[in-house]
Each structure stands twice: as structure tokens, then as C-alpha cells.
Amino acid sequence: MAPPPARTAAFDAIAPTYDASRGGPARAGIFAEQLAPLLDPAEPVLDIGVGTGIVAAELTALGHRVYGVDLSPGMLAHARDRLGARVAVGDACRLPIRTGSATQAVSTWLLHAGPDPRAVFGEAARVLRPGGRYLVIPARGIRPADDIGQVVTELEDRLDPSGTRQDGPDFLAPLAAAHGLSYEGAASERPTTFHVSPEEMAAALAGGHLFTGAWQVTETDLPLVEEACARLRALPDPELRRVREMADFVMVFRREG
Ligand SMILES: C[S@@+](CC[C@H](N)C(=O)[O-])C[C@H]1O[C@@H](n2cnc3c(N)ncnc32)[C@H](O)[C@@H]1O
């Protein structure tokens, strides 16, 4: 059954430019390298929210047999080019997968992007065998704590008062535990450094690009975004690029039983 258009429209719209605007194969290759040591190459991998398949393709190149589901037909069209019939349209909250049939599953940058994490964990727990693992790379990993980061993080928190886009361990671990998935901790931490000025960040925000990408700035959000842009431009030396430090990591959840 086709997914309701409203839930996929945002990703359908950005699908053609998604890879290039999210770090391309370099980002995907790093994610695959972080995940690979935690995966059993003898067992298939289910990528929940496979998107354009860019991470799955890198995992495949490392010798893993990856299958994927995603709600967005636009994103999935690219995944199909990469992975063929191994991908299908499917909802992470209602996986088209048999109970207890998977040994390992991954999600990269999914849980901040719209689906109810409770439902996703419920489904991950259902499809995994006892002892199976669900590996999650969050979008909001260890964030830059510099002056730009303080403004942007505060903006994101104000745009998400109910916390539906939180995807860090503090928020997710109890939700997972409620479904029989125990959080075993973070692995494969990978620090990265990049350079951005407050002015560049303000321009990106004003153009509708929030740090975690998938967020759409609505008319209602605009005053908050404009306020954040003004605060960024009021920082000392707004044209000066800061060396920004963050880290990606993998959260490891294990199916109990
Ligand atoms: C930020 S993208 C990440 C894609 C890919 N994992 C990556 O790292 O490039 C988020 C993806 O989650 C998908 N998504 C959002 N809600 C979903 C749901 N309920 N079920 C399946 N996929 C979903 C979107 O369509 C999109 O492709």
C-alpha cells in the first residue's frame, strides 16, 4: 500500500539533492565503517529508513548483504538504483518483516526524522531474534558546544518543545527498554571537525536549512529562526569561521530474551 503523501512529501522533495547535501559518499562511508565492526557479515542487515541507500551501498561494498525499507518513494527510487530489489517501501512503525526473522538491523539518521521512536523500537524488537542487535546512528550525536552550537541547539529545542526529534541515548534508552531492547552503550565514536562562521550558519538557517537537515521551517517557526539568525550575527567576529567539533557514534540496542 502506498504511504500517505503528506508523510513522505518532505523527503520526496529533497531526494534528488539529498546525498550531495548530506556529505555524499564520504559521510556514508564513515557511517558504514562505524557500523561494520558491530555487524556479523554472515547475516543479512536490515536498514530501517534506508533513504537513498547511500549508507547501505557502502555497507554492501564492505561485504554485508543489506536489505532496506523506507517510507519515501522518492528516496527509495535512488536506493533501488543502488540496491535493486533488496529495498522496498515500508513504514518503520509497521515493518513488512516476519516476527523474529532478523539478526541485525541499523538506522542512520532516522529517529529524529518523523517516526514515533516508540513504534520503531516496538517493531525492531518484534522483527529481531532474541539476542539480535539494532544499531542506531543519531542525527543529534555529540553536538558542537561552541557559540554557534549554543544558539542552534537552543533553536532546535524551541522548535521541538515536545522532544519528538530527540534521538540521543538519554531519550531513547528508556523507550527501547520498554520494548525489550536494552541499551548496551555507544560504540565507534568518531570525532569530526568542520569550519563554519556565524554568518554562514545564519545564512543556512535563513535558507531553511537546519542543522539536522530533515526539519522543515514553517511559517510559524520563522520568528524563532529569525531571532536565532540575529543572535548568530551579533556574536563576536561573525565572519570568522569557528573550528567546530562534534562526534558521531553508534547506539547499540540488544533484543532481550
Ligand atoms: C535523514 S534521512 C536518512 C536516510 C539514510 N538512512 C541516510 O543515512 O542517508 C531519513 C529517512 O527516514 C525515512 N523515514 C521517515 N519516517 C519513516 C518511517 N516511518 N518509515 C520508514 N522510513 C521513514 C525518510 O523517508 C528518509 O529517507
Ligand as a Chemical Component Dictionary entry (heavy atoms), coordinates in Angstrom:
data_LIG
# 
_chem_comp.id                   LIG 
_chem_comp.type                 NON-POLYMER 
_chem_comp.pdbx_formal_charge   0 
_chem_comp.three_letter_code    LIG 
# 
loop_
_chem_comp_atom.comp_id 
_chem_comp_atom.atom_id 
_chem_comp_atom.alt_atom_id 
_chem_comp_atom.type_symbol 
_chem_comp_atom.charge 
_chem_comp_atom.model_Cartn_x 
_chem_comp_atom.model_Cartn_y 
_chem_comp_atom.model_Cartn_z 
_chem_comp_atom.pdbx_ordinal 
LIG C1  C1  C 0  17.546 11.816 7.150 1  
LIG S1  S1  S 1  17.024 10.509 6.107 2  
LIG C2  C2  C 0  18.260 9.266  6.393 3  
LIG C3  C3  C 0  18.382 8.290  5.253 4  
LIG C4  C4  C 0  19.533 7.316  5.371 5  
LIG N1  N1  N 0  19.375 6.420  6.488 6  
LIG C5  C5  C 0  20.850 8.056  5.451 7  
LIG O1  O1  O 0  21.548 7.962  6.471 8  
LIG O2  O2  O -1 21.175 8.717  4.458 9  
LIG C6  C6  C 0  15.613 9.877  6.965 10 
LIG C7  C7  C 0  14.892 8.820  6.181 11 
LIG O3  O3  O 0  13.898 8.252  7.028 12 
LIG C8  C8  C 0  12.767 7.980  6.236 13 
LIG N2  N2  N 0  11.602 7.840  7.103 14 
LIG C9  C9  C 0  10.979 8.795  7.847 15 
LIG N3  N3  N 0  9.937  8.251  8.501 16 
LIG C10 C10 C 0  9.913  6.924  8.179 17 
LIG C11 C11 C 0  9.081  5.836  8.529 18 
LIG N4  N4  N 0  8.046  5.972  9.364 19 
LIG N5  N5  N 0  9.351  4.629  7.997 20 
LIG C12 C12 C 0  10.388 4.451  7.148 21 
LIG N6  N6  N 0  11.201 5.445  6.766 22 
LIG C13 C13 C 0  10.974 6.670  7.278 23 
LIG C14 C14 C 0  12.686 9.171  5.290 24 
LIG O4  O4  O 0  11.873 8.889  4.170 25 
LIG C15 C15 C 0  14.166 9.345  4.948 26 
LIG O5  O5  O 0  14.524 8.599  3.822 27 
# 
loop_
_chem_comp_bond.comp_id 
_chem_comp_bond.atom_id_1 
_chem_comp_bond.atom_id_2 
_chem_comp_bond.value_order 
_chem_comp_bond.pdbx_ordinal 
LIG C1  S1  SING 1  
LIG S1  C2  SING 2  
LIG S1  C6  SING 3  
LIG C2  C3  SING 4  
LIG C3  C4  SING 5  
LIG C4  N1  SING 6  
LIG C4  C5  SING 7  
LIG C5  O1  DOUB 8  
LIG C5  O2  SING 9  
LIG C6  C7  SING 10 
LIG C7  O3  SING 11 
LIG C7  C15 SING 12 
LIG O3  C8  SING 13 
LIG C8  N2  SING 14 
LIG C8  C14 SING 15 
LIG N2  C9  SING 16 
LIG N2  C13 SING 17 
LIG C9  N3  DOUB 18 
LIG N3  C10 SING 19 
LIG C10 C11 SING 20 
LIG C10 C13 DOUB 21 
LIG C11 N4  SING 22 
LIG C11 N5  DOUB 23 
LIG N5  C12 SING 24 
LIG C12 N6  DOUB 25 
LIG N6  C13 SING 26 
LIG C14 O4  SING 27 
LIG C14 C15 SING 28 
LIG C15 O5  SING 29 
# 
